[in-house]
Amino acid sequence: MPEAEEYSSWLESRRLIIAQLATMESAIRDLAGKIDKFNDSAREKAIEVAKDAQGGITELNLRVAMLEMRAKIWGGIIGLAGGAVATVIVQLVTREFHL
């Protein structure tokens, strides 16, 4: 009879182990699903952040281009003003020598 009890105990242990493994498998599948959802969410957020960053970079490039244009315009105006002042000074000096 002890062999029958051992066999019965072994069958019960085996059944419990199989039930525990099935529970663990289910938990692993649930966890895999959660990880996939998290990855999808993280990917979407990364894409959104990249789009926002690209928009910011585009805006920044536009602002830099506008500042470059302003600098060129002001440089041209200052150059013209400097040239005009130099011309006037040269004209005044040459008149002084001719008179």
ZIUR-V955447 format. One record per backbone hydrogen bond with DSSP energy under -0.5 kcal/mol. CO is the residue of the C=O (numbers start at 0). NH is the residue of the N-H. If there is no record, write none. Layout:
{{CO:NH} {CO:NH}}
//
This chain:
{{0:4} {1:5} {2:6} {3:7} {4:8} {5:9} {6:10} {7:11} {8:12} {9:13} {10:14} {11:15} {12:16} {13:17} {14:18} {15:19} {16:20} {17:21} {18:22} {19:23} {20:24} {21:25} {22:26} {23:27} {24:28} {25:29} {26:30} {27:31} {28:32} {29:33} {30:34} {31:35} {32:36} {33:37} {34:38} {35:39} {36:40} {37:41} {38:42} {39:43} {40:44} {41:45} {42:46} {43:47} {44:48} {45:49} {46:50} {47:51} {48:52} {49:53} {50:54} {51:55} {52:56} {53:57} {54:58} {55:59} {56:60} {57:61} {58:62} {59:63} {60:64} {61:65} {62:66} {63:67} {64:68} {65:69} {66:70} {67:71} {68:72} {69:73} {70:74} {71:75} {72:76} {73:77} {74:78} {75:79} {76:80} {77:81} {78:82} {79:83} {80:84} {81:85} {82:86} {83:87} {84:88} {85:89} {86:90} {87:91} {88:92} {89:93} {90:94} {91:95} {92:96} {93:97} {94:98}}
//
